[in-house]
Amino acid sequence: MSTAKVLSTNGQSERLQAWTLIVVLLWFFAALAGSVAGVFDVRRGPPLGLGTAALLPVVIFAVGYLRWAAFREMVRQSNLRVLTLGHTWRLMAVVFLILYLARRLPGMFALPAGLGDIAIGATAP
């Protein structure tokens, strides 16, 4: 492979990684802003905002993976150990259980979310 081809591929890869980071950060801040604004409050009506916030990133990832070869290649070359290790933070879901015991979170949310996250976080490594 020529040096020019390698440089072009590396530059393209770096741009793709930068765009991926930007999209993830935008999603995070949009979700944070929606939370602060009460968009996810189910007492206001159907949880459309919550469903959109949960489903839209999955749809965007799937479309990007299926239609964008460079993105698909970046995903395939990702370090699976690092990605898997990222799930260990889910052990912090013990806070959901503590808040449930303190009667600050409803059991319908705290128990499945807390126990499920703890199970995934503990088995990820």
N, CA, C and O atoms as CSV, one atom per row, in Angstrom:
chain,resi,resn,atom,element,x,y,z
A,1,MET,N,N,0.857,-1.176,0.000
A,1,MET,CA,C,0.000,0.000,0.000
A,1,MET,C,C,0.900,1.235,0.000
A,1,MET,O,O,1.906,1.280,0.709
A,2,SER,N,N,0.535,2.221,-0.789
A,2,SER,CA,C,1.364,3.423,-0.881
A,2,SER,C,C,1.210,4.288,0.364
A,2,SER,O,O,0.228,4.198,1.102
A,3,THR,N,N,2.224,5.132,0.567
A,3,THR,CA,C,2.208,6.024,1.736
A,3,THR,C,C,1.021,6.975,1.670
A,3,THR,O,O,0.389,7.260,2.687
A,4,ALA,N,N,0.719,7.469,0.459
A,4,ALA,CA,C,-0.408,8.395,0.295
A,4,ALA,C,C,-1.716,7.722,0.688
A,4,ALA,O,O,-2.571,8.338,1.324
A,5,LYS,N,N,-1.872,6.448,0.306
A,5,LYS,CA,C,-3.097,5.706,0.642
A,5,LYS,C,C,-3.228,5.528,2.154
A,5,LYS,O,O,-4.316,5.683,2.707
A,6,VAL,N,N,-2.110,5.201,2.825
A,6,VAL,CA,C,-2.112,5.032,4.274
A,6,VAL,C,C,-2.479,6.341,4.963
A,6,VAL,O,O,-3.304,6.351,5.876
A,7,LEU,N,N,-1.870,7.450,4.530
A,7,LEU,CA,C,-2.162,8.751,5.132
A,7,LEU,C,C,-3.616,9.133,4.907
A,7,LEU,O,O,-4.269,9.668,5.803
A,8,SER,N,N,-4.126,8.855,3.702
A,8,SER,CA,C,-5.518,9.166,3.413
A,8,SER,C,C,-6.450,8.351,4.310
A,8,SER,O,O,-7.427,8.879,4.841
A,9,THR,N,N,-6.147,7.072,4.474
A,9,THR,CA,C,-6.965,6.213,5.317
A,9,THR,C,C,-6.897,6.647,6.778
A,9,THR,O,O,-7.923,6.690,7.457
A,10,ASN,N,N,-5.683,6.974,7.275
A,10,ASN,CA,C,-5.543,7.407,8.661
A,10,ASN,C,C,-6.278,8.720,8.904
A,10,ASN,O,O,-6.951,8.874,9.923
A,11,GLY,N,N,-6.155,9.657,7.983
A,11,GLY,CA,C,-6.858,10.928,8.129
A,11,GLY,C,C,-8.359,10.745,8.114
A,11,GLY,O,O,-9.084,11.383,8.877
A,12,GLN,N,N,-8.822,9.866,7.237
A,12,GLN,CA,C,-10.251,9.579,7.149
A,12,GLN,C,C,-10.737,8.897,8.431
A,12,GLN,O,O,-11.825,9.195,8.925
A,13,SER,N,N,-9.935,7.993,8.957
A,13,SER,CA,C,-10.283,7.297,10.188
A,13,SER,C,C,-10.363,8.269,11.364
A,13,SER,O,O,-11.278,8.186,12.184
A,14,GLU,N,N,-9.410,9.179,11.441
A,14,GLU,CA,C,-9.416,10.168,12.525
A,14,GLU,C,C,-10.635,11.084,12.425
A,14,GLU,O,O,-11.244,11.420,13.440
A,15,ARG,N,N,-10.991,11.486,11.211
A,15,ARG,CA,C,-12.182,12.325,11.024
A,15,ARG,C,C,-13.441,11.560,11.435
A,15,ARG,O,O,-14.331,12.117,12.078
A,16,LEU,N,N,-13.507,10.279,11.059
A,16,LEU,CA,C,-14.654,9.461,11.414
A,16,LEU,C,C,-14.758,9.299,12.930
A,16,LEU,O,O,-15.853,9.378,13.487
A,17,GLN,N,N,-13.647,9.078,13.586
A,17,GLN,CA,C,-13.650,8.959,15.045
A,17,GLN,C,C,-14.087,10.274,15.689
A,17,GLN,O,O,-14.833,10.278,16.669
A,18,ALA,N,N,-13.617,11.386,15.129
A,18,ALA,CA,C,-14.014,12.692,15.671
A,18,ALA,C,C,-15.512,12.904,15.501
A,18,ALA,O,O,-16.176,13.361,16.432
A,19,TRP,N,N,-16.060,12.580,14.325
A,19,TRP,CA,C,-17.499,12.733,14.095
A,19,TRP,C,C,-18.307,11.818,15.002
A,19,TRP,O,O,-19.360,12.205,15.508
A,20,THR,N,N,-17.812,10.611,15.203
A,20,THR,CA,C,-18.507,9.676,16.093
A,20,THR,C,C,-18.549,10.233,17.509
A,20,THR,O,O,-19.586,10.177,18.170
A,21,LEU,N,N,-17.430,10.768,17.977
A,21,LEU,CA,C,-17.390,11.366,19.309
A,21,LEU,C,C,-18.339,12.557,19.403
A,21,LEU,O,O,-19.025,12.721,20.412
A,22,ILE,N,N,-18.385,13.377,18.378
A,22,ILE,CA,C,-19.275,14.539,18.371
A,22,ILE,C,C,-20.734,14.099,18.457
A,22,ILE,O,O,-21.516,14.674,19.215
A,23,VAL,N,N,-21.101,13.080,17.680
A,23,VAL,CA,C,-22.489,12.589,17.693
A,23,VAL,C,C,-22.848,12.028,19.067
A,23,VAL,O,O,-23.940,12.284,19.573
A,24,VAL,N,N,-21.944,11.273,19.668
A,24,VAL,CA,C,-22.202,10.703,20.993
A,24,VAL,C,C,-22.350,11.819,22.035
A,24,VAL,O,O,-23.245,11.768,22.878
A,25,LEU,N,N,-21.484,12.811,21.975
A,25,LEU,CA,C,-21.577,13.925,22.923
A,25,LEU,C,C,-22.869,14.727,22.721
A,25,LEU,O,O,-23.509,15.131,23.692
A,26,LEU,N,N,-23.246,14.955,21.464
A,26,LEU,CA,C,-24.506,15.656,21.204
A,26,LEU,C,C,-25.696,14.883,21.747
A,26,LEU,O,O,-26.610,15.468,22.329
A,27,TRP,N,N,-25.687,13.558,21.557
A,27,TRP,CA,C,-26.767,12.724,22.095
A,27,TRP,C,C,-26.800,12.824,23.624
A,27,TRP,O,O,-27.870,12.959,24.217
A,28,PHE,N,N,-25.626,12.758,24.257
A,28,PHE,CA,C,-25.564,12.854,25.714
A,28,PHE,C,C,-26.138,14.182,26.203
A,28,PHE,O,O,-26.971,14.206,27.110
A,29,PHE,N,N,-25.690,15.292,25.600
A,29,PHE,CA,C,-26.156,16.602,26.056
A,29,PHE,C,C,-27.632,16.826,25.721
A,29,PHE,O,O,-28.335,17.505,26.468
A,30,ALA,N,N,-28.108,16.266,24.609
A,30,ALA,CA,C,-29.535,16.360,24.290
A,30,ALA,C,C,-30.351,15.586,25.319
A,30,ALA,O,O,-31.400,16.056,25.760
A,31,ALA,N,N,-29.879,14.408,25.701
A,31,ALA,CA,C,-30.580,13.621,26.722
A,31,ALA,C,C,-30.548,14.329,28.069
A,31,ALA,O,O,-31.544,14.335,28.792
A,32,LEU,N,N,-29.415,14.922,28.408
A,32,LEU,CA,C,-29.302,15.663,29.664
A,32,LEU,C,C,-30.244,16.865,29.667
A,32,LEU,O,O,-30.934,17.119,30.655
A,33,ALA,N,N,-30.269,17.602,28.554
A,33,ALA,CA,C,-31.155,18.766,28.462
A,33,ALA,C,C,-32.620,18.337,28.518
A,33,ALA,O,O,-33.440,18.995,29.158
A,34,GLY,N,N,-32.942,17.246,27.855
A,34,GLY,CA,C,-34.315,16.728,27.899
A,34,GLY,C,C,-34.720,16.323,29.297
A,34,GLY,O,O,-35.860,16.530,29.713
A,35,SER,N,N,-33.778,15.744,30.019
A,35,SER,CA,C,-34.051,15.342,31.402
A,35,SER,C,C,-34.311,16.561,32.277
A,35,SER,O,O,-35.273,16.593,33.044
A,36,VAL,N,N,-33.453,17.553,32.155
A,36,VAL,CA,C,-33.607,18.778,32.953
A,36,VAL,C,C,-34.915,19.492,32.603
A,36,VAL,O,O,-35.572,20.060,33.476
A,37,ALA,N,N,-35.285,19.458,31.323
A,37,ALA,CA,C,-36.505,20.137,30.876
A,37,ALA,C,C,-37.768,19.334,31.170
A,37,ALA,O,O,-38.874,19.828,30.949
A,38,GLY,N,N,-37.625,18.111,31.662
A,38,GLY,CA,C,-38.787,17.301,31.999
A,38,GLY,C,C,-39.409,16.576,30.816
A,38,GLY,O,O,-40.551,16.124,30.898
A,39,VAL,N,N,-38.665,16.459,29.708
A,39,VAL,CA,C,-39.189,15.802,28.514
A,39,VAL,C,C,-39.503,14.336,28.781
A,39,VAL,O,O,-40.404,13.772,28.161
A,40,PHE,N,N,-38.772,13.718,29.692
A,40,PHE,CA,C,-38.933,12.295,29.964
A,40,PHE,C,C,-39.908,12.009,31.100
A,40,PHE,O,O,-40.041,10.863,31.528
A,41,ASP,N,N,-40.587,13.036,31.588
A,41,ASP,CA,C,-41.537,12.883,32.692
A,41,ASP,C,C,-42.812,12.220,32.168
A,41,ASP,O,O,-43.557,12.827,31.398
A,42,VAL,N,N,-43.062,10.994,32.579
A,42,VAL,CA,C,-44.218,10.251,32.069
A,42,VAL,C,C,-45.537,10.759,32.650
A,42,VAL,O,O,-46.604,10.382,32.166
A,43,ARG,N,N,-45.486,11.587,33.654
A,43,ARG,CA,C,-46.730,12.135,34.213
A,43,ARG,C,C,-47.349,13.151,33.263
A,43,ARG,O,O,-48.524,13.490,33.404
A,44,ARG,N,N,-46.576,13.640,32.296
A,44,ARG,CA,C,-47.080,14.617,31.326
A,44,ARG,C,C,-47.812,13.952,30.165
A,44,ARG,O,O,-48.472,14.638,29.386
A,45,GLY,N,N,-47.712,12.665,30.038
A,45,GLY,CA,C,-48.348,11.960,28.926
A,45,GLY,C,C,-47.518,10.742,28.537
A,45,GLY,O,O,-46.672,10.287,29.307
A,46,PRO,N,N,-47.763,10.220,27.344
A,46,PRO,CA,C,-47.019,9.030,26.907
A,46,PRO,C,C,-45.508,9.319,26.861
A,46,PRO,O,O,-45.095,10.437,26.549
A,47,PRO,N,N,-44.709,8.324,27.166
A,47,PRO,CA,C,-43.256,8.539,27.225
A,47,PRO,C,C,-42.601,8.561,25.847
A,47,PRO,O,O,-41.669,7.797,25.593
A,48,LEU,N,N,-43.077,9.425,24.959
A,48,LEU,CA,C,-42.525,9.511,23.608
A,48,LEU,C,C,-41.090,10.022,23.615
A,48,LEU,O,O,-40.252,9.538,22.854
A,49,GLY,N,N,-40.809,10.991,24.465
A,49,GLY,CA,C,-39.454,11.521,24.551
A,49,GLY,C,C,-38.471,10.469,25.023
A,49,GLY,O,O,-37.368,10.357,24.488
A,50,LEU,N,N,-38.864,9.705,26.011
A,50,LEU,CA,C,-38.010,8.643,26.537
A,50,LEU,C,C,-37.785,7.563,25.487
A,50,LEU,O,O,-36.660,7.100,25.298
A,51,GLY,N,N,-38.849,7.163,24.805
A,51,GLY,CA,C,-38.719,6.161,23.745
A,51,GLY,C,C,-37.823,6.634,22.617
A,51,GLY,O,O,-37.010,5.872,22.094
A,52,THR,N,N,-37.976,7.894,22.246
A,52,THR,CA,C,-37.131,8.466,21.195
A,52,THR,C,C,-35.677,8.503,21.632
A,52,THR,O,O,-34.788,8.157,20.855
A,53,ALA,N,N,-35.426,8.916,22.859
A,53,ALA,CA,C,-34.049,9.000,23.359
A,53,ALA,C,C,-33.391,7.632,23.438
A,53,ALA,O,O,-32.175,7.521,23.279
A,54,ALA,N,N,-34.173,6.594,23.680
A,54,ALA,CA,C,-33.618,5.248,23.772
A,54,ALA,C,C,-33.466,4.602,22.399
A,54,ALA,O,O,-32.495,3.886,22.158
A,55,LEU,N,N,-34.406,4.846,21.506
A,55,LEU,CA,C,-34.419,4.157,20.221
A,55,LEU,C,C,-33.598,4.856,19.134
A,55,LEU,O,O,-32.972,4.185,18.314
A,56,LEU,N,N,-33.593,6.169,19.115
A,56,LEU,CA,C,-32.922,6.908,18.050
A,56,LEU,C,C,-31.427,6.588,17.926
A,56,LEU,O,O,-30.952,6.400,16.806
A,57,PRO,N,N,-30.664,6.519,19.025
A,57,PRO,CA,C,-29.242,6.174,18.869
A,57,PRO,C,C,-29.032,4.779,18.269
A,57,PRO,O,O,-28.085,4.571,17.510
A,58,VAL,N,N,-29.895,3.839,18.599
A,58,VAL,CA,C,-29.777,2.488,18.047
A,58,VAL,C,C,-30.048,2.511,16.542
A,58,VAL,O,O,-29.344,1.864,15.766
A,59,VAL,N,N,-31.064,3.255,16.142
A,59,VAL,CA,C,-31.404,3.363,14.718
A,59,VAL,C,C,-30.278,4.059,13.955
A,59,VAL,O,O,-29.900,3.615,12.871
A,60,ILE,N,N,-29.744,5.136,14.506
A,60,ILE,CA,C,-28.649,5.852,13.848
A,60,ILE,C,C,-27.428,4.944,13.697
A,60,ILE,O,O,-26.791,4.927,12.645
A,61,PHE,N,N,-27.104,4.188,14.755
A,61,PHE,CA,C,-25.980,3.261,14.679
A,61,PHE,C,C,-26.229,2.212,13.596
A,61,PHE,O,O,-25.345,1.945,12.782
A,62,ALA,N,N,-27.412,1.620,13.576
A,62,ALA,CA,C,-27.713,0.563,12.606
A,62,ALA,C,C,-27.636,1.078,11.176
A,62,ALA,O,O,-27.055,0.418,10.314
A,63,VAL,N,N,-28.207,2.235,10.915
A,63,VAL,CA,C,-28.167,2.815,9.574
A,63,VAL,C,C,-26.715,3.132,9.182
A,63,VAL,O,O,-26.285,2.834,8.068
A,64,GLY,N,N,-25.980,3.732,10.103
A,64,GLY,CA,C,-24.571,4.032,9.823
A,64,GLY,C,C,-23.759,2.786,9.547
A,64,GLY,O,O,-22.924,2.767,8.642
A,65,TYR,N,N,-24.001,1.752,10.320
A,65,TYR,CA,C,-23.263,0.494,10.153
A,65,TYR,C,C,-23.592,-0.169,8.818
A,65,TYR,O,O,-22.704,-0.686,8.139
A,66,LEU,N,N,-24.861,-0.151,8.448
A,66,LEU,CA,C,-25.269,-0.822,7.214
A,66,LEU,C,C,-24.923,-0.030,5.954
A,66,LEU,O,O,-24.699,-0.619,4.896
A,67,ARG,N,N,-24.878,1.275,6.057
A,67,ARG,CA,C,-24.722,2.094,4.846
A,67,ARG,C,C,-23.373,2.806,4.707
A,67,ARG,O,O,-23.073,3.338,3.638
A,68,TRP,N,N,-22.565,2.828,5.750
A,68,TRP,CA,C,-21.325,3.598,5.698
A,68,TRP,C,C,-20.158,2.654,5.960
A,68,TRP,O,O,-19.900,2.267,7.099
A,69,ALA,N,N,-19.461,2.292,4.896
A,69,ALA,CA,C,-18.393,1.289,4.977
A,69,ALA,C,C,-17.286,1.712,5.948
A,69,ALA,O,O,-16.772,0.879,6.695
A,70,ALA,N,N,-16.919,2.980,5.946
A,70,ALA,CA,C,-15.849,3.445,6.841
A,70,ALA,C,C,-16.260,3.304,8.307
A,70,ALA,O,O,-15.453,2.918,9.152
A,71,PHE,N,N,-17.515,3.617,8.598
A,71,PHE,CA,C,-18.015,3.472,9.969
A,71,PHE,C,C,-18.042,2.001,10.369
A,71,PHE,O,O,-17.638,1.641,11.475
A,72,ARG,N,N,-18.519,1.158,9.464
A,72,ARG,CA,C,-18.571,-0.276,9.734
A,72,ARG,C,C,-17.163,-0.814,10.006
A,72,ARG,O,O,-16.978,-1.629,10.910
A,73,GLU,N,N,-16.183,-0.372,9.240
A,73,GLU,CA,C,-14.803,-0.829,9.439
A,73,GLU,C,C,-14.252,-0.333,10.777
A,73,GLU,O,O,-13.537,-1.062,11.464
A,74,MET,N,N,-14.582,0.900,11.146
A,74,MET,CA,C,-14.137,1.423,12.448
A,74,MET,C,C,-14.720,0.585,13.583
A,74,MET,O,O,-14.021,0.257,14.542
A,75,VAL,N,N,-16.002,0.240,13.471
A,75,VAL,CA,C,-16.650,-0.578,14.500
A,75,VAL,C,C,-15.989,-1.942,14.574
A,75,VAL,O,O,-15.724,-2.448,15.665
A,76,ARG,N,N,-15.723,-2.536,13.430
A,76,ARG,CA,C,-15.106,-3.866,13.402
A,76,ARG,C,C,-13.693,-3.869,13.968
A,76,ARG,O,O,-13.236,-4.888,14.486
A,77,GLN,N,N,-13.002,-2.749,13.877
A,77,GLN,CA,C,-11.626,-2.680,14.370
A,77,GLN,C,C,-11.545,-2.196,15.819
A,77,GLN,O,O,-10.451,-2.060,16.368
A,78,SER,N,N,-12.685,-1.940,16.431
A,78,SER,CA,C,-12.693,-1.457,17.810
A,78,SER,C,C,-12.152,-2.525,18.755
A,78,SER,O,O,-12.285,-3.724,18.508
A,79,ASN,N,N,-11.547,-2.063,19.831
A,79,ASN,CA,C,-11.005,-2.964,20.842
A,79,ASN,C,C,-12.158,-3.452,21.723
A,79,ASN,O,O,-12.706,-2.691,22.521
A,80,LEU,N,N,-12.511,-4.704,21.572
A,80,LEU,CA,C,-13.658,-5.242,22.308
A,80,LEU,C,C,-13.434,-5.264,23.815
A,80,LEU,O,O,-14.386,-5.144,24.587
A,81,ARG,N,N,-12.189,-5.417,24.235
A,81,ARG,CA,C,-11.920,-5.402,25.682
A,81,ARG,C,C,-12.261,-4.044,26.285
A,81,ARG,O,O,-12.852,-3.965,27.363
A,82,VAL,N,N,-11.887,-2.982,25.588
A,82,VAL,CA,C,-12.182,-1.636,26.089
A,82,VAL,C,C,-13.691,-1.389,26.085
A,82,VAL,O,O,-14.236,-0.846,27.046
A,83,LEU,N,N,-14.360,-1.785,25.012
A,83,LEU,CA,C,-15.809,-1.587,24.937
A,83,LEU,C,C,-16.542,-2.375,26.016
A,83,LEU,O,O,-17.490,-1.876,26.622
A,84,THR,N,N,-16.106,-3.596,26.251
A,84,THR,CA,C,-16.738,-4.432,27.268
A,84,THR,C,C,-16.456,-3.895,28.661
A,84,THR,O,O,-17.346,-3.864,29.511
A,85,LEU,N,N,-15.232,-3.476,28.896
A,85,LEU,CA,C,-14.861,-2.947,30.202
A,85,LEU,C,C,-15.670,-1.692,30.545
A,85,LEU,O,O,-15.910,-1.386,31.713
A,86,GLY,N,N,-16.077,-0.983,29.502
A,86,GLY,CA,C,-16.902,0.211,29.723
A,86,GLY,C,C,-18.217,-0.091,30.416
A,86,GLY,O,O,-18.822,0.803,31.007
A,87,HIS,N,N,-18.667,-1.329,30.354
A,87,HIS,CA,C,-19.931,-1.692,30.999
A,87,HIS,C,C,-19.780,-1.939,32.500
A,87,HIS,O,O,-20.783,-2.062,33.203
A,88,THR,N,N,-18.563,-2.014,32.996
A,88,THR,CA,C,-18.401,-2.269,34.430
A,88,THR,C,C,-18.910,-1.099,35.272
A,88,THR,O,O,-19.200,-1.278,36.454
A,89,TRP,N,N,-19.023,0.093,34.684
A,89,TRP,CA,C,-19.567,1.229,35.443
A,89,TRP,C,C,-20.996,0.951,35.885
A,89,TRP,O,O,-21.503,1.591,36.807
A,90,ARG,N,N,-21.640,0.001,35.232
A,90,ARG,CA,C,-23.027,-0.310,35.570
A,90,ARG,C,C,-23.164,-0.898,36.962
A,90,ARG,O,O,-24.272,-0.993,37.491
A,91,LEU,N,N,-22.050,-1.293,37.560
A,91,LEU,CA,C,-22.097,-1.754,38.955
A,91,LEU,C,C,-22.585,-0.643,39.875
A,91,LEU,O,O,-23.089,-0.908,40.966
A,92,MET,N,N,-22.436,0.589,39.435
A,92,MET,CA,C,-22.901,1.725,40.234
A,92,MET,C,C,-24.426,1.736,40.373
A,92,MET,O,O,-24.969,2.535,41.135
A,93,ALA,N,N,-25.111,0.867,39.653
A,93,ALA,CA,C,-26.571,0.792,39.749
A,93,ALA,C,C,-27.028,0.345,41.120
A,93,ALA,O,O,-28.225,0.344,41.405
A,94,VAL,N,N,-26.097,-0.032,41.970
A,94,VAL,CA,C,-26.463,-0.346,43.354
A,94,VAL,C,C,-27.131,0.881,43.992
A,94,VAL,O,O,-27.892,0.756,44.951
A,95,VAL,N,N,-26.837,2.052,43.451
A,95,VAL,CA,C,-27.465,3.287,43.937
A,95,VAL,C,C,-28.982,3.223,43.732
A,95,VAL,O,O,-29.739,3.721,44.565
A,96,PHE,N,N,-29.433,2.608,42.621
A,96,PHE,CA,C,-30.871,2.453,42.399
A,96,PHE,C,C,-31.507,1.658,43.530
A,96,PHE,O,O,-32.592,1.990,44.006
A,97,LEU,N,N,-30.823,0.611,43.949
A,97,LEU,CA,C,-31.364,-0.233,45.022
A,97,LEU,C,C,-31.367,0.508,46.356
A,97,LEU,O,O,-32.310,0.387,47.138
A,98,ILE,N,N,-30.323,1.263,46.607
A,98,ILE,CA,C,-30.254,2.056,47.836
A,98,ILE,C,C,-31.386,3.088,47.856
A,98,ILE,O,O,-32.051,3.271,48.876
A,99,LEU,N,N,-31.596,3.757,46.725
A,99,LEU,CA,C,-32.672,4.750,46.652
A,99,LEU,C,C,-34.048,4.094,46.766
A,99,LEU,O,O,-34.978,4.694,47.305
A,100,TYR,N,N,-34.179,2.882,46.266
A,100,TYR,CA,C,-35.434,2.143,46.438
A,100,TYR,C,C,-35.669,1.836,47.910
A,100,TYR,O,O,-36.774,2.030,48.415
A,101,LEU,N,N,-34.637,1.359,48.601
A,101,LEU,CA,C,-34.774,1.052,50.026
A,101,LEU,C,C,-35.071,2.302,50.849
A,101,LEU,O,O,-35.733,2.233,51.885
A,102,ALA,N,N,-34.573,3.446,50.377
A,102,ALA,CA,C,-34.841,4.715,51.056
A,102,ALA,C,C,-36.184,5.322,50.617
A,102,ALA,O,O,-36.532,6.432,51.021
A,103,ARG,N,N,-36.924,4.589,49.795
A,103,ARG,CA,C,-38.227,5.027,49.282
A,103,ARG,C,C,-38.151,6.297,48.445
A,103,ARG,O,O,-39.054,7.134,48.466
A,104,ARG,N,N,-37.051,6.417,47.709
A,104,ARG,CA,C,-36.867,7.578,46.830
A,104,ARG,C,C,-37.076,7.226,45.356
A,104,ARG,O,O,-37.248,8.118,44.525
A,105,LEU,N,N,-37.061,5.918,45.026
A,105,LEU,CA,C,-37.336,5.440,43.671
A,105,LEU,C,C,-38.388,4.346,43.734
A,105,LEU,O,O,-38.400,3.556,44.677
A,106,PRO,N,N,-39.273,4.287,42.743
A,106,PRO,CA,C,-40.278,3.222,42.737
A,106,PRO,C,C,-39.632,1.878,42.389
A,106,PRO,O,O,-38.686,1.809,41.604
A,107,GLY,N,N,-40.159,0.830,42.983
A,107,GLY,CA,C,-39.630,-0.505,42.755
A,107,GLY,C,C,-39.750,-0.960,41.312
A,107,GLY,O,O,-38.913,-1.728,40.838
A,108,MET,N,N,-40.783,-0.499,40.597
A,108,MET,CA,C,-40.961,-0.895,39.194
A,108,MET,C,C,-39.779,-0.447,38.343
A,108,MET,O,O,-39.478,-1.083,37.333
A,109,PHE,N,N,-39.109,0.621,38.725
A,109,PHE,CA,C,-37.913,1.069,38.010
A,109,PHE,C,C,-36.647,0.547,38.674
A,109,PHE,O,O,-35.791,-0.051,38.022
A,110,ALA,N,N,-36.540,0.777,39.962
A,110,ALA,CA,C,-35.275,0.535,40.662
A,110,ALA,C,C,-34.849,-0.925,40.663
A,110,ALA,O,O,-33.669,-1.219,40.473
A,111,LEU,N,N,-35.778,-1.837,40.871
A,111,LEU,CA,C,-35.400,-3.249,40.970
A,111,LEU,C,C,-34.917,-3.827,39.634
A,111,LEU,O,O,-33.817,-4.377,39.583
A,112,PRO,N,N,-35.699,-3.722,38.549
A,112,PRO,CA,C,-35.180,-4.282,37.300
A,112,PRO,C,C,-33.959,-3.526,36.770
A,112,PRO,O,O,-33.019,-4.140,36.266
A,113,ALA,N,N,-33.973,-2.197,36.881
A,113,ALA,CA,C,-32.837,-1.424,36.379
A,113,ALA,C,C,-31.591,-1.693,37.215
A,113,ALA,O,O,-30.513,-1.934,36.672
A,114,GLY,N,N,-31.742,-1.651,38.521
A,114,GLY,CA,C,-30.594,-1.863,39.398
A,114,GLY,C,C,-30.026,-3.266,39.297
A,114,GLY,O,O,-28.823,-3.440,39.104
A,115,LEU,N,N,-30.888,-4.271,39.427
A,115,LEU,CA,C,-30.411,-5.658,39.366
A,115,LEU,C,C,-29.887,-6.015,37.976
A,115,LEU,O,O,-28.881,-6.713,37.849
A,116,GLY,N,N,-30.565,-5.540,36.941
A,116,GLY,CA,C,-30.108,-5.808,35.575
A,116,GLY,C,C,-28.757,-5.174,35.284
A,116,GLY,O,O,-27.870,-5.821,34.727
A,117,ASP,N,N,-28.599,-3.911,35.659
A,117,ASP,CA,C,-27.322,-3.233,35.431
A,117,ASP,C,C,-26.196,-3.877,36.230
A,117,ASP,O,O,-25.082,-4.027,35.727
A,118,ILE,N,N,-26.475,-4.249,37.444
A,118,ILE,CA,C,-25.439,-4.897,38.279
A,118,ILE,C,C,-25.029,-6.222,37.636
A,118,ILE,O,O,-23.843,-6.546,37.586
A,119,ALA,N,N,-26.001,-6.983,37.147
A,119,ALA,CA,C,-25.679,-8.273,36.507
A,119,ALA,C,C,-24.806,-8.067,35.272
A,119,ALA,O,O,-23.831,-8.791,35.072
A,120,ILE,N,N,-25.153,-7.089,34.447
A,120,ILE,CA,C,-24.358,-6.822,33.231
A,120,ILE,C,C,-22.976,-6.294,33.613
A,120,ILE,O,O,-21.968,-6.730,33.057
A,121,GLY,N,N,-22.927,-5.369,34.547
A,121,GLY,CA,C,-21.631,-4.817,34.963
A,121,GLY,C,C,-20.707,-5.853,35.570
A,121,GLY,O,O,-19.497,-5.822,35.347
A,122,ALA,N,N,-21.274,-6.767,36.335
A,122,ALA,CA,C,-20.448,-7.792,36.988
A,122,ALA,C,C,-19.960,-8.856,36.006
A,122,ALA,O,O,-18.883,-9.424,36.187
A,123,THR,N,N,-20.746,-9.124,34.974
A,123,THR,CA,C,-20.354,-10.175,34.033
A,123,THR,C,C,-19.635,-9.644,32.797
A,123,THR,O,O,-19.122,-10.434,32.005
A,124,ALA,N,N,-19.585,-8.337,32.615
A,124,ALA,CA,C,-18.932,-7.770,31.432
A,124,ALA,C,C,-17.456,-8.143,31.313
A,124,ALA,O,O,-17.017,-8.550,30.237
A,125,PRO,N,N,-16.684,-8.017,32.385
A,125,PRO,CA,C,-15.249,-8.356,32.224
A,125,PRO,C,C,-15.054,-9.821,31.895
A,125,PRO,O,O,-13.921,-10.272,31.729
